[in-house]
Amino acid sequence: MEMLNKTPCKSKKNILDETQSSNVNLINQIYCKLDTQSPWSNDKYFYKLTIAKTPLRTNYHIFSFEDFKAISRKITNGVASIGRVANRYFWNKYFIGGVKVVSIIQENEQSYPTFKLKFLLYSNYDNLDVLIKAGLTSRIRKIDPLLSVSFDYLGNYDKLLITDYTNALNSIYSNSETLNKLGEINMKQILNNKTQKPYFLGDLYGK
């Protein structure tokens, strides 16, 4: 199995030893950005949103990694709506900011990889995992009904949130026949995911 690793944050000292996490460099990039916002007050609530999709034997030939990544843009900036509430308004109402990374995990050489958009989000609102989970899930599955969605409360800010959030981001069998069935364009993007940069949202964007 080939483990895909990340590049270090150059502006901050490493916060974790590589023996503790294969994603230490990506962790640093995220921590560097979040550190500009600290100290975090106790009235901020952190959540994890995970959107996943696994190609199947029946549809792998139409899977697009680029289209999957575009789901992030559709739910945060899209004009689509449920009822009279646009996705952008819904998103901005409940979330102050956050960060997104992409995970690709292949369990074995015969399986298709599971692709995940993983969001670490923070809000002024408590209990969003109860209050908006159904609505958020509906908006996402309106984009693609085959997506798997989870939305969980994490608590107040802690460095360990970042470590857990970035755990096991990339693990693939790069020479497996199953993976290569996804096609040259997808394969190129899958392999390039090892050098991904985190995408920051809300008040972290552009800082």
C-alpha positions in Angstrom: 0.0 0.0 0.0 1.3 3.4 -0.9 0.7 6.1 1.8 0.4 9.6 0.4 2.0 12.3 2.6 1.8 16.1 2.9 4.2 19.0 2.8 5.0 21.0 5.9 3.8 24.4 7.0 6.9 26.6 6.7 5.7 29.4 8.9 5.2 27.4 12.1 7.1 24.8 14.1 5.8 21.3 13.7 3.1 20.5 16.4 3.2 16.7 16.0 6.0 14.2 15.4 5.7 12.2 12.1 5.4 9.0 14.1 2.2 10.3 15.6 0.5 11.2 12.3 1.3 10.6 8.6 -0.5 13.9 7.9 1.6 16.1 10.1 2.4 18.6 7.4 -1.2 19.2 6.4 -2.0 19.5 10.1 0.5 22.3 10.4 -1.0 24.2 7.5 -4.4 24.1 9.1 -3.1 24.9 12.6 -1.1 27.9 11.2 -4.3 29.3 9.8 -6.5 28.6 12.9 -3.8 30.0 15.2 -4.3 33.4 13.7 -7.9 33.3 15.1 -7.0 32.2 18.6 -7.6 32.5 21.4 -10.9 30.8 20.7 -13.6 31.8 23.0 -15.8 29.3 24.7 -18.8 30.4 22.8 -17.6 28.8 19.5 -18.8 25.4 18.7 -16.9 23.0 16.3 -18.5 20.5 14.0 -17.3 17.9 11.4 -19.2 17.5 8.2 -18.2 14.5 6.0 -19.6 13.9 2.5 -18.6 10.6 1.0 -19.0 8.6 -2.2 -17.7 5.2 -3.3 -17.8 4.3 -7.0 -19.6 1.0 -7.7 -19.1 -1.7 -10.2 -22.2 -0.4 -12.0 -21.2 3.3 -12.2 -17.4 3.6 -11.8 -17.1 4.5 -15.5 -19.1 7.8 -15.0 -17.4 8.8 -11.7 -15.6 12.2 -11.8 -13.3 13.2 -9.0 -13.5 16.8 -10.2 -17.3 16.7 -10.0 -17.2 15.2 -6.6 -14.9 18.1 -5.3 -17.3 20.6 -6.9 -20.0 19.5 -4.4 -18.2 21.8 -1.9 -18.7 24.8 -4.0 -22.4 23.9 -4.7 -23.3 23.7 -1.0 -21.4 26.8 0.1 -22.0 29.1 -2.8 -24.6 27.5 -4.9 -27.9 29.3 -5.7 -29.9 26.1 -5.4 -32.3 26.1 -2.6 -34.8 24.1 -0.5 -38.0 26.1 -0.2 -37.1 29.8 -0.3 -33.7 29.5 1.4 -30.7 29.5 -0.9 -27.7 27.3 0.0 -25.4 30.2 0.4 -27.7 31.9 2.9 -28.3 28.7 4.8 -24.5 28.1 5.0 -23.6 31.6 6.0 -26.3 31.8 8.6 -25.0 28.9 10.7 -21.3 28.8 10.1 -18.6 31.4 10.7 -15.7 29.6 9.0 -13.9 26.4 8.6 -11.6 24.3 6.5 -12.0 21.5 3.9 -9.7 18.7 2.9 -10.2 15.7 0.6 -9.7 12.1 1.8 -9.2 9.1 -0.5 -9.2 5.6 1.2 -8.9 2.3 -0.6 -9.5 -0.6 1.7 -7.9 -3.3 -0.4 -6.6 -3.7 -4.0 -10.0 -5.1 -5.2 -12.2 -2.3 -3.8 -13.0 1.1 -5.2 -11.7 4.0 -3.1 -14.0 6.0 -0.9 -13.8 9.7 -1.6 -14.6 12.1 1.3 -15.0 15.9 1.6 -14.1 16.5 5.2 -15.1 19.9 6.7 -14.0 21.2 10.1 -16.5 24.0 10.8 -17.2 26.4 13.7 -20.3 28.4 14.6 -21.9 30.6 17.2 -24.7 28.1 17.5 -24.8 25.1 19.8 -26.8 21.9 18.9 -26.6 22.3 15.1 -26.1 18.6 14.9 -29.7 18.4 16.0 -31.2 21.6 14.6 -29.9 21.6 11.0 -28.6 18.1 10.4 -31.7 17.0 8.4 -31.9 20.2 6.4 -28.1 20.1 5.6 -28.3 16.5 4.6 -31.3 17.1 2.3 -29.4 20.0 0.6 -26.4 17.8 -0.1 -28.3 14.8 -1.3 -30.3 17.1 -3.6 -27.0 17.6 -5.4 -26.4 13.8 -5.5 -28.7 11.3 -3.9 -25.9 8.7 -3.7 -23.8 10.7 -1.3 -23.3 9.6 2.3 -23.5 12.4 4.8 -22.5 12.7 8.4 -22.6 15.8 10.6 -21.2 15.6 14.2 -20.5 18.0 17.1 -16.9 18.1 18.2 -16.9 20.6 21.1 -14.7 23.5 21.8 -11.4 24.2 19.9 -8.4 22.0 20.7 -5.4 21.1 18.7 -6.4 17.4 18.8 -9.5 18.4 16.7 -7.1 19.0 13.8 -5.2 15.8 14.3 -8.4 13.7 14.4 -9.9 15.6 11.5 -6.9 14.9 9.2 -6.4 11.3 10.3 -5.9 8.8 7.5 -6.5 11.2 4.6 -4.9 9.2 1.8 -4.3 5.5 1.5 -4.4 3.8 -1.9 -3.0 0.9 -3.9 -1.8 3.1 -6.8 -1.2 0.1 -9.1 -4.4 -1.8 -8.5 -6.6 -2.7 -11.5 -9.7 -1.4 -9.7 -8.3 2.0 -9.1 -7.0 2.4 -12.6 -10.5 1.6 -13.9 -11.4 5.1 -12.9 -9.5 6.4 -15.9 -6.5 8.5 -16.6 -8.0 11.9 -15.7 -9.3 10.7 -12.3 -6.0 8.8 -11.6 -4.0 12.0 -12.2 -6.1 13.9 -9.7 -6.1 11.1 -7.2 -2.3 11.0 -7.2 -2.1 14.8 -7.0 -4.2 14.7 -3.9 -1.1 13.9 -1.9 0.0 17.5 -2.3 -3.4 19.1 -1.7 -3.7 22.3 0.1 -6.5 22.8 2.7 -9.4 25.0 1.4 -10.5 27.6 4.0 -14.0 28.9 4.3 -15.7 31.9 5.8 -13.6 34.2 7.9 -10.5 32.0 7.4 -10.7 32.6 3.6 -8.0 34.8 2.3 -6.2 35.2 5.6 
